[in-house]
Amino acid sequence: MTPQPQKIAIVTGANNGIGFETTVGMAEAGYHVIMACRSGEKAKEAKASIMKRLPSASLDIMLIDVSDFASVRSFADKFRERFSHLDVLINNAGILVYSAQSDADGIELQFATNHLGHFLLTALLIDLMPDNPASRVVALSSVAHKGARIHFDDLTCGGNGGIAYGQSKLACLLFADELNRRLQSARRKIRALAVHPGGSDSGLFDEMNRLQYFTLKALSPFITHSNASAARPSLHAALSPQVAGGDYYGPTGIMEMRGPVGHAKRDPVCEDKTVAQRLWECSERLVARKFEIPPAQAQGNAAA
Ligand SMILES: NC(=O)c1ccc[n+]([C@@H]2O[C@H](COP(=O)([O-])OP(=O)(O)OC[C@H]3O[C@@H](n4cnc5c(N)ncnc54)[C@H](OP(=O)(O)O)[C@@H]3O)[C@@H](O)[C@H]2O)c1
């Protein structure tokens, strides 16, 4: 393995929407960015378009399907073969589907994609993160987490895709909070944070029915912001020296849909730590992997 002085970031779902703009921002900040995407073709197109916009960008494409745990494991193995450390992990990839769908393991697809795949990815790579405050794990939640619950007895949410989306985004936020608590009790300096992007007209809504889709298109100039603005909370969480582990950021304007980045509002369910702990254990069971926080000295090959 050649020496790797440059800081390294992974952005999942880097080829489109908010992930694309997050990749640009991380590359602008001087990171070598791994574009972790499920489609090689889309990733190549996105990379070419970033290189046009930012010729100095240092980018790599690595394939991953975050809804498929075998693919997540294979990605982590390949990453470890190529890189000695990981500074920032931005768990951005996500889907919003309106019908009941499952992944290869029979798990509700949004829960598997938005939460479980990222839970597993983080568990498999966290020992490569240097023990300093610039090391960040960033989870993408949503205002849709408000009012949601984790339906431990039926993660399919009775086949209701909208409810399952809210559940998955609550899971992302609870995971970041619980990860941060566990990092702190292990006296680790890595920071785990959550963000939500507000609203942006990305590919996320492509599965809407025609009426919903055209209504969104008509309203979006008034209520949403660009994908570049929607990426700001992620970039703030990943890069700002001012953030603390466990913070949750998003746009602070009307209905939290757009506006300057600031502290975002959590659903009160996030105050109940037993829910986050139960989710952690449930996630470990579903991905068949214990997620232990490694002690700082166990980072043999990680750069300081
Ligand atoms: N846009 C909003 O208003 C909004 C609001 C709240 C939260 N969010 C969150 O923001 C994040 C980014 O979404 P976006 O709005 O930028 O949507 P997007 O334009 O649809 O981008 C989603 C990205 O995730 C990738 N992805 C989906 N499933 C994947 C899988 N199984 N494995 C690997 N990659 C996968 C997509 O790849 P393909 O191109 O191959 O499909 C795409 O690159 C999501 O977590 C979403 O929940 C967005």
The ligand as a Tripos MOL2 file, in Angstrom:
@<TRIPOS>MOLECULE
LIG
   48    52     1     0     0
SMALL
NO_CHARGES

@<TRIPOS>ATOM
      1 N1        -34.0590   15.5510   -1.5200 N.am      1 LIG1
      2 C1        -34.7410   15.7520   -0.3960 C.2       1 LIG1
      3 O1        -35.6540   16.5950   -0.3380 O.2       1 LIG1
      4 C2        -34.4120   14.9810    0.8340 C.ar      1 LIG1
      5 C3        -35.0940   15.2670    2.0070 C.ar      1 LIG1
      6 C4        -34.7650   14.5740    3.1660 C.ar      1 LIG1
      7 C5        -33.7570   13.6310    3.1560 C.ar      1 LIG1
      8 N2        -33.1110   13.3450    1.9770 N.ar      1 LIG1
      9 C6        -32.0600   12.3160    2.0230 C.3       1 LIG1
     10 O2        -30.9300   12.7580    1.2900 O.3       1 LIG1
     11 C7        -30.2060   11.6140    0.8130 C.3       1 LIG1
     12 C8        -29.8320   11.8170   -0.6480 C.3       1 LIG1
     13 O3        -31.0170   11.7580   -1.4210 O.3       1 LIG1
     14 P1        -31.2630   12.6770   -2.7020 P.3       1 LIG1
     15 O4        -32.3950   13.5850   -2.3620 O.co2     1 LIG1
     16 O5        -29.9990   13.2520   -3.2030 O.co2     1 LIG1
     17 O6        -31.8520   11.5720   -3.7050 O.3       1 LIG1
     18 P2        -31.3250   11.0270   -5.1130 P.3       1 LIG1
     19 O7        -31.0780   12.1590   -6.0350 O.co2     1 LIG1
     20 O8        -32.3320   10.0030   -5.5040 O.co2     1 LIG1
     21 O9        -29.9470   10.3540   -4.7610 O.3       1 LIG1
     22 C9        -29.9000    9.1680   -4.0080 C.3       1 LIG1
     23 C10       -28.5760    8.4940   -4.2470 C.3       1 LIG1
     24 O10       -28.5690    7.2680   -3.4940 O.3       1 LIG1
     25 C11       -28.2090    6.2140   -4.3720 C.3       1 LIG1
     26 N3        -28.7500    4.9300   -3.9310 N.ar      1 LIG1
     27 C12       -30.0510    4.5840   -3.7710 C.ar      1 LIG1
     28 N4        -30.1340    3.2930   -3.4030 N.ar      1 LIG1
     29 C13       -28.8680    2.8270   -3.3290 C.ar      1 LIG1
     30 C14       -28.3040    1.5710   -3.0140 C.ar      1 LIG1
     31 N5        -29.0610    0.5130   -2.7140 N.pl3     1 LIG1
     32 N6        -26.9590    1.4400   -3.0200 N.ar      1 LIG1
     33 C15       -26.1660    2.4930   -3.3540 C.ar      1 LIG1
     34 N7        -26.6470    3.7030   -3.6850 N.ar      1 LIG1
     35 C16       -27.9800    3.8660   -3.6770 C.ar      1 LIG1
     36 C17       -28.7790    6.6310   -5.7090 C.3       1 LIG1
     37 O11       -28.1870    5.8620   -6.7400 O.3       1 LIG1
     38 P3        -28.9310    5.6730   -8.1900 P.3       1 LIG1
     39 O12       -28.7120    6.9680   -8.9170 O.co2     1 LIG1
     40 O13       -28.2220    4.5210   -8.7660 O.co2     1 LIG1
     41 O14       -30.3830    5.4190   -7.8820 O.co2     1 LIG1
     42 C18       -28.3740    8.0990   -5.7150 C.3       1 LIG1
     43 O15       -27.0250    8.2340   -6.0390 O.3       1 LIG1
     44 C19       -31.1150   10.4030    1.0680 C.3       1 LIG1
     45 O16       -30.6390    9.7160    2.2020 O.3       1 LIG1
     46 C20       -32.4620   11.0290    1.3480 C.3       1 LIG1
     47 O17       -33.2620   10.2210    2.1970 O.3       1 LIG1
     48 C21       -33.4010   13.9940    0.8280 C.ar      1 LIG1
@<TRIPOS>BOND
     1     1     2 1
     2     2     3 2
     3     2     4 1
     4     4     5 ar
     5     4    48 ar
     6     5     6 ar
     7     6     7 ar
     8     7     8 ar
     9     8     9 1
    10     8    48 ar
    11     9    10 1
    12     9    46 1
    13    10    11 1
    14    11    12 1
    15    11    44 1
    16    12    13 1
    17    13    14 1
    18    14    15 2
    19    14    16 1
    20    14    17 1
    21    17    18 1
    22    18    19 2
    23    18    20 1
    24    18    21 1
    25    21    22 1
    26    22    23 1
    27    23    24 1
    28    23    42 1
    29    24    25 1
    30    25    26 1
    31    25    36 1
    32    26    27 ar
    33    26    35 ar
    34    27    28 ar
    35    28    29 ar
    36    29    30 ar
    37    29    35 ar
    38    30    31 1
    39    30    32 ar
    40    32    33 ar
    41    33    34 ar
    42    34    35 ar
    43    36    37 1
    44    36    42 1
    45    37    38 1
    46    38    39 2
    47    38    40 1
    48    38    41 1
    49    42    43 1
    50    44    45 1
    51    44    46 1
    52    46    47 1
@<TRIPOS>SUBSTRUCTURE
     1 LIG1         1 GROUP 0 **** ****
